[in-house]
């Protein structure tokens, strides 16, 4: 039985008071992706870069709320496997219109994915920040997000401390003033400030990239998950962990409370060893497609489509499966664009979208007739992989078709009335 009567009841109430909840259903509104596997759960985990309260010592120079880390946790319907998917903060995506919390809405734009948290949290509301981030993730992945958990610096430290710290092994020492980290080389247990500094450090380690930091964060989370499975073997252990972990935590209403959080912790604990997979959204430097952009990354296609389609269908995903899918740089694809809608200017507008995503548009024109459905056609041989990558970048569901009369080395996009744009 989970904590009942006497002192246990007092502890139960204390834990309930730890948790902040936010009702975001009305903010999210309609038009969301359908839940294709209702028994499975997708939980958005946000590491907040908030500098309020006890976090002020890390600097007060941030004008807006920001997300430091962004992760999707997928728990399979049969609870026999799970996946932790990191979405690098420098991911260049389409950020849809969001409520700012002051009665106004932002305009859609392309920018870093972590900007969504700042837009929704413009007035300091964590729920609004989470809602805009959920909307952005769903918009770019078509994966339904069921719950969210935000954790600030204090909450992260409490979580690590509740597990007794995490072992990290470094060949070289790390000295990072910005991350407040002085870490010797070798293996050691880190907790509290050192644990926080370790997952935050960026420019003092490796190539200084966000991708490098994401890799270290994933290794750290994997170690935390393994230690949690080892230590949290009884209701009392889980309660002690939650008592520390839920301080400085905000969730959606449905997940706020000891029972749902205890249930979540138990589900994670019970996933068999080796069946909780940690992956990063397949990506490459955006400069590969847009040479002038050296600061952001683009999600790779068709691997990204493979990843999120599998999670939506509750199909187990592995790094091996993702690596088996060839990657295709947008700039390597030559695309003529034909307007099949009958409306003037559509081909030119779509061509501009493609160029902004890095595709090589070879020309525009009108289709022979009106096309109700968007089509992607290619010659019978040699461009199958590129065509699959091309259709996976479309929001409109399209299957590539071979066309014996197609121009060599060209993948033709015929824009139909159902065309709805590109992902990212």
C-alpha positions in Angstrom: 0.0 0.0 0.0 1.3 3.5 -0.9 1.7 5.6 2.2 -1.4 5.5 4.3 -2.2 6.8 7.8 -0.4 8.7 10.6 3.1 10.0 9.7 2.8 8.5 6.3 -0.3 10.6 5.6 1.6 13.7 6.6 4.5 12.7 4.2 1.9 12.1 1.5 0.5 15.6 1.9 4.0 17.1 1.9 4.8 15.4 -1.4 1.5 16.6 -2.9 2.5 20.2 -1.9 5.9 19.8 -3.6 4.3 19.6 -7.0 3.1 22.6 -9.1 0.4 21.9 -11.7 -0.7 23.8 -14.7 -3.9 23.3 -16.8 -2.8 23.7 -20.4 -5.6 21.9 -22.2 -7.4 25.1 -23.3 -4.1 26.7 -24.4 -3.2 23.7 -26.6 -6.6 23.8 -28.3 -7.6 21.6 -31.2 -5.8 20.5 -34.4 -3.4 18.3 -32.5 -2.0 15.0 -33.8 -4.2 12.0 -33.0 -3.0 9.5 -30.4 -2.3 6.4 -32.6 -1.4 4.1 -29.7 -3.6 5.2 -26.7 -1.9 2.7 -24.3 1.5 4.3 -24.9 2.6 7.5 -23.3 4.7 10.4 -24.6 6.0 12.8 -21.9 7.8 16.0 -22.7 10.6 16.6 -20.2 11.9 20.2 -20.1 15.0 21.3 -18.2 14.2 25.0 -17.5 16.9 27.6 -17.5 14.9 29.7 -15.1 16.9 32.1 -12.9 14.1 32.9 -10.4 14.3 32.2 -6.7 17.2 29.9 -5.7 18.4 29.8 -9.3 19.3 33.5 -9.2 22.9 32.7 -8.3 23.4 31.3 -11.8 22.9 34.7 -13.3 20.0 37.1 -13.7 20.9 38.3 -17.2 18.1 36.3 -19.0 15.3 38.5 -20.2 13.0 35.5 -20.8 12.3 32.0 -19.6 14.4 29.4 -21.6 14.6 25.7 -21.9 18.0 24.2 -21.4 17.2 20.7 -22.4 14.3 19.1 -24.3 13.5 15.4 -24.2 10.6 13.2 -25.2 10.1 10.1 -23.0 8.1 7.3 -24.7 6.7 4.5 -22.6 5.4 1.6 -24.6 1.8 0.3 -24.1 3.1 -3.1 -22.9 5.6 -1.4 -20.6 8.3 -3.7 -22.0 10.4 -1.0 -23.6 10.9 2.8 -23.7 12.8 5.5 -25.5 14.3 8.8 -24.5 14.6 11.1 -27.4 16.7 14.3 -27.1 15.8 17.3 -29.2 18.9 19.5 -29.4 18.2 23.1 -28.4 19.8 24.4 -31.6 17.3 22.5 -33.8 16.0 24.8 -36.6 12.3 24.2 -36.8 9.0 25.9 -37.5 7.6 27.5 -34.3 3.9 27.9 -34.8 1.7 30.7 -33.4 1.5 30.5 -29.6 -0.3 32.3 -26.8 2.0 34.7 -25.1 0.0 34.8 -21.9 -1.0 38.4 -22.3 -3.9 38.0 -24.6 -1.8 38.2 -27.8 -0.4 35.5 -30.1 3.0 35.2 -31.6 3.5 35.0 -35.4 4.7 31.6 -36.8 8.4 31.7 -37.6 11.4 29.4 -38.1 13.9 29.5 -35.3 15.6 27.4 -32.6 13.3 24.9 -31.0 14.0 26.2 -27.5 12.6 29.6 -28.4 9.1 28.1 -28.0 9.5 28.0 -24.2 10.5 31.7 -24.1 7.5 32.7 -26.3 4.9 30.8 -24.3 6.5 31.9 -21.0 6.9 35.6 -21.9 4.9 36.5 -18.8 6.7 34.0 -16.5 4.1 31.2 -16.7 5.7 27.8 -16.9 2.4 26.2 -18.1 2.3 28.7 -21.0 5.9 28.0 -21.8 5.3 24.2 -21.8 2.1 24.6 -23.9 4.0 26.5 -26.7 6.8 23.9 -26.5 4.4 21.0 -26.8 2.7 22.7 -29.8 6.0 23.2 -31.5 7.1 19.6 -30.9 3.8 18.2 -32.1 3.9 20.5 -35.1 7.3 19.3 -36.2 7.0 15.6 -35.3 3.3 14.8 -35.6 3.7 12.9 -32.3 1.0 13.4 -29.7 2.4 14.6 -26.4 0.3 13.3 -23.4 2.0 15.0 -20.4 4.8 17.4 -19.6 7.3 17.8 -16.7 9.5 20.8 -16.3 12.4 20.7 -13.9 14.7 23.7 -13.0 18.2 23.6 -11.7 17.2 23.0 -8.1 14.9 20.1 -9.1 17.7 18.5 -11.2 20.1 18.6 -8.3 17.6 17.2 -6.0 16.9 14.3 -8.3 20.6 13.4 -8.7 21.2 13.8 -4.9 18.2 11.5 -4.2 20.0 8.8 -6.2 23.2 9.3 -4.2 25.0 10.9 -7.1 26.0 9.6 -10.5 29.4 8.3 -11.6 31.1 10.0 -14.5 34.5 9.1 -16.0 36.6 11.7 -17.8 39.9 11.3 -19.6 40.6 15.1 -19.2 39.7 17.5 -16.4 37.0 20.1 -17.1 37.3 23.7 -15.9 34.3 25.8 -16.9 33.7 29.1 -15.1 30.4 29.7 -16.8 29.0 26.3 -15.8 30.7 26.6 -12.3 32.5 23.3 -12.8 35.9 22.1 -11.8 36.1 18.4 -12.4 39.2 16.3 -12.2 40.0 13.6 -14.7 39.2 10.0 -13.9 36.0 8.4 -12.4 34.1 10.0 -9.6 30.6 10.4 -8.2 29.1 13.8 -8.9 26.1 15.4 -7.2 24.6 18.8 -6.4 26.6 21.6 -8.1 29.0 19.4 -9.9 26.2 17.3 -11.4 24.5 20.4 -12.7 27.7 21.9 -14.0 28.5 18.6 -15.8 25.3 18.5 -17.8 25.4 22.3 -18.5 29.1 22.6 -19.6 29.5 23.2 -23.3 32.3 25.4 -24.6 35.0 23.9 -22.3 34.6 20.3 -23.5 35.1 18.7 -26.9 34.1 20.8 -29.9 31.9 23.1 -27.8 28.8 22.2 -29.7 25.3 21.7 -28.5 25.3 18.2 -30.0 28.4 17.3 -27.9 26.6 18.5 -24.8 23.5 16.6 -25.7 25.5 13.4 -26.0 26.9 14.0 -22.5 23.5 14.7 -21.1 22.2 11.5 -22.6 25.0 9.5 -21.1 24.2 11.1 -17.7 20.4 10.4 -18.0 21.1 6.8 -19.0 23.3 6.4 -15.9 20.5 8.0 -13.8 17.9 5.6 -15.2 20.1 2.6 -14.5 20.7 3.8 -10.9 17.0 4.4 -10.4 16.2 0.9 -11.5 18.9 -0.4 -9.0 17.9 1.7 -6.0 14.1 2.2 -6.3 13.0 -1.2 -5.3 10.3 -0.5 -2.7 7.4 2.1 -2.3 9.5 3.8 0.4 12.5 4.2 -1.9 10.3 5.6 -4.6 8.7 8.1 -2.1 12.1 9.3 -0.9 13.2 9.8 -4.5 10.0 11.7 -5.4 10.2 13.9 -2.3 13.5 15.2 -3.5 12.8 15.1 -7.3 9.4 16.9 -7.2 10.7 20.1 -5.6 10.9 22.8 -8.3 8.8 20.6 -10.6 5.7 21.6 -12.7 3.5 19.1 -14.5 0.2 19.1 -16.3 -2.9 18.5 -14.1 -3.2 14.9 -15.0 0.3 14.1 -13.8 0.3 16.3 -10.7 0.2 14.1 -7.6 1.9 11.3 -5.8 -0.1 8.6 -7.4 0.4 9.4 -11.1 4.1 10.3 -10.5 4.6 7.1 -8.4 3.0 5.2 -11.3 5.3 6.8 -13.8 8.4 6.1 -11.7 7.3 2.4 -11.3 6.7 2.0 -15.0 10.3 3.3 -15.7 11.7 1.1 -13.0 10.0 -2.0 -14.5 11.3 -1.6 -18.1 13.8 -4.4 -18.6 17.4 -3.6 -18.7 18.6 -2.8 -22.2 15.1 -1.9 -23.4 15.2 1.8 -22.5 16.9 3.3 -25.6 18.5 6.8 -25.6 18.6 8.5 -29.0 19.1 12.0 -30.4 17.0 13.2 -33.2 19.1 12.4 -36.4 20.6 15.7 -37.5 23.4 17.5 -39.3 24.8 21.0 -39.2 22.3 23.3 -41.0 25.3 24.8 -42.8 25.3 21.6 -45.0 22.1 22.9 -46.5 22.4 26.6 -45.9 26.1 27.6 -46.0 25.5 30.9 -44.2 24.1 29.2 -41.1 26.8 27.9 -38.8 24.8 28.2 -35.6 22.0 25.7 -36.0 21.2 22.1 -36.9 18.7 20.5 -39.2 16.9 17.3 -38.6 17.8 14.6 -41.1 15.2 13.0 -43.4 14.0 10.3 -43.7 15.5 9.2 -40.4 13.5 11.7 -38.4 10.3 10.6 -40.0 11.2 7.0 -39.3 11.8 7.8 -35.6 8.7 9.7 -34.9 6.4 7.5 -37.0 7.6 4.5 -35.1 7.0 6.2 -31.7 3.5 7.3 -32.9 2.7 3.6 -33.8 4.4 2.4 -30.6 7.0 0.4 -32.5 10.3 -0.1 -30.7 13.1 2.1 -32.0 16.8 1.5 -31.8 19.9 3.5 -32.8 20.8 0.6 -35.1 17.5 0.9 -36.9 18.0 4.6 -37.4 21.6 4.2 -38.6 20.5 1.7 -41.2 18.5 4.4 -43.0 20.7 6.4 -45.4 20.8 10.1 -44.9 20.2 12.6 -47.7 21.4 16.2 -47.6 18.7 18.5 -49.0 21.1 20.3 -51.2 21.9 17.0 -53.1 18.3 16.8 -54.3 17.4 18.6 -57.5 13.7 19.5 -57.6 11.5 21.0 -60.4 8.3 22.3 -58.9 5.0 22.2 -60.9 1.8 24.0 -59.9 -1.2 21.7 -60.0 -3.6 23.9 -58.1 -4.6 26.2 -60.8 -3.8 29.2 -58.6 -1.1 31.6 -59.7 2.1 31.9 -57.8 1.9 28.6 -55.9 5.0 27.0 -57.6 7.1 30.1 -56.8 6.0 30.1 -53.2 6.7 26.4 -52.7 10.0 26.8 -54.5 11.0 29.5 -52.0 10.1 27.1 -49.1 12.3 24.4 -50.6 15.2 26.8 -51.1 15.0 28.0 -47.5 15.3 24.3 -46.5 18.4 23.9 -48.6 16.9 22.1 -51.7 18.2 22.8 -55.2 15.2 24.0 -57.1 15.9 23.7 -60.8 12.8 25.5 -62.1 9.0 26.1 -61.7 6.1 25.7 -64.0 2.5 24.5 -64.4 1.4 20.9 -64.3 -0.5 19.6 -67.3 -3.7 19.6 -65.4 -5.3 20.3 -62.0 -3.9 18.0 -59.3 -6.0 17.3 -56.2 -3.2 15.4 -54.6 0.5 16.4 -54.3 2.8 14.0 -56.1 6.6 13.3 -55.9 7.9 11.5 -59.0 11.3 10.3 -60.1 13.0 8.2 -62.8 12.7 4.4 -62.4 16.3 3.9 -61.1 18.8 5.6 -58.9 16.8 8.1 -56.9 14.7 5.9 -54.6 16.5 7.0 -51.4 16.4 10.7 -52.3 12.7 10.4 -53.1 11.9 8.8 -49.8 13.8 11.5 -48.0 11.9 14.2 -50.0 8.4 12.9 -49.2 9.3 12.5 -45.5 10.0 16.2 -45.4 6.4 17.0 -46.6 3.6 17.5 -44.1 1.2 16.1 -46.7 1.2 12.3 -46.8 2.7 11.3 -50.1 4.2 8.1 -51.5 7.0 8.5 -54.2 6.1 7.3 -57.7 8.3 6.2 -60.5 7.8 8.0 -63.9 9.6 6.6 -67.0 9.3 10.0 -68.6 10.9 11.9 -65.7 14.0 13.9 -66.3 17.2 12.2 -65.2 18.5 13.0 -61.8 15.4 15.1 -61.0 12.7 14.5 -58.3 9.6 16.4 -59.5 7.2 17.9 -56.9 3.7 18.5 -58.3 1.9 20.7 -55.8 -1.7 19.6 -55.4 -4.6 21.2 -53.6 -3.7 19.2 -50.4 -0.2 20.6 -50.1 0.4 21.7 -46.5 4.1 22.7 -46.4 7.4 21.2 -45.0 8.5 20.0 -41.7 11.2 22.1 -40.1 
